Amino acid sequence: MLFRYTANKNGRPVKTAVIYTETEHCLKKTAIDPDALWIIRQLKSHGFESYIVGGAVRDLLLHKTPKDFDLVTNATPARIKKIFRNSCIIGKRFRIVHVFFGPKIFEVTTFRSFAEGKTVGNTFGTIEEDVHRRDFTLNALYYDPAKNHIIDYVGGVKDICAKRVVPIIPLKQIFEEDPVRMLRAIKYAASTGFKMPFLLRRKISASSHLLSPVSPSRLTEELLKIINSGQAYDIVSMCVETGLYMYLQPAAAVLITEKKDFAQNYMQGLKELDELQHADPDMRLGNKLVFLIRDFIDLLEDWERYSAEKTPAAELYKFAWKECRNFVLPMNPQRTELEYAVRLCLKKRGIPVKSQKKTAKTKKAKSVPGNANT
């Protein structure tokens, strides 16, 4: 085992990180995306540090295939942009660079400073500062493919081995600065099967209200991640237990609390969603949204009565769409996908509704001279 040192105020060496070699971490370079390795080589050839960081390192240690390979460097976004023509700078609060390889996108972030004592902001710093801007120890490991070393400043490897989610940032600060970290903690626990310490879980429950002012766009992004995760049942279950779901899907959370049958059906639907997600990761979003709204649609009206009274399908669709749109707030999914989900739910109840686009095209075609049969 190796160690990394820095000098203290008196100039004496202080051990700051543990370095795990290949014989200790057993991570193979062949498991790394070759395009990620190429980006790192390019940065190093221009004199910069560069590492794979975060979830990819965690997943590799857990013998899982990472979905993404995020990179970190001491090069500024502007400098990264000059090195890689196939890239663009994004973000306002956090300026990062996306490097494109066909459909693949690699996120390259500059080391952030912790000099101001805050874990938000856009001041650039060193790797020693950057690690303290990370949220949890399991997500704060740096992998150097050139040396095949894992650099661990915060005991992340030990926490992964012990299967626990441990925050780096003090509890009194971590969620005040960024409430979405509560969702990340729950997602990490659900996706890894790790335990959350009692104090962390209690802090999340006590801080759930901090999600209230978070923008709908950011909450939508987090909800879509949950839907696409393949662990929606576990994540939502923990969100319900800690009070977070009241701020993600308030209407559903109220029904889960008040109606036992709804709660059972809703949670069973999430289990079915997870099974389908594992079977078909590229499944259309509209098919996934069905599992969020189908039990609510059952509660709306007496659909059999509507059928007996021969209420026009278009009228039923308009009513169901409006109610479902309000039901999923503050989530704001793509309109066409939610419309598709509503039509699919109504179709299963024997109420076929034509696509609004198709209906509009048909009306337009009929209005064009020469289209009528003569």
Buried (B, 14 or more C-beta within 10 A) or exposed (E): EEEBEEEEEEEEEEEBBBBBEEEBBEBEEEEBBEBBBBBBEBBBEBEBBBBBBBBBBBBBBBEBEBEBBBBBBBBBBEBBBEBBEEBEBEEEEEBBBBBBBEEEEBBBBBBBBBEEEBBEBBEBBBBBBBBBBBBBBBBBBBBBBEEBBBBBBBBBBEBBEEEBBBBBBEBEEBBBBBBBBBBBBBBBBBBBEBBBEEEBBEBBEEBBEBBEEBEEEBBBEBBBBBBBBBBBBBBBBBBBEBBBBBBBBBBBBEBBEEBEEBBEBBBEBBEEBBEBBEEEEEEEBBBBBBBBBBBBBBEBBEBEEBBEEEBEBEEBBEBBBEBBBEBBEBBBBEEEBBBBBBBBBBEEBEBEBEEBEEEEEEEEEEEEEEEEEE
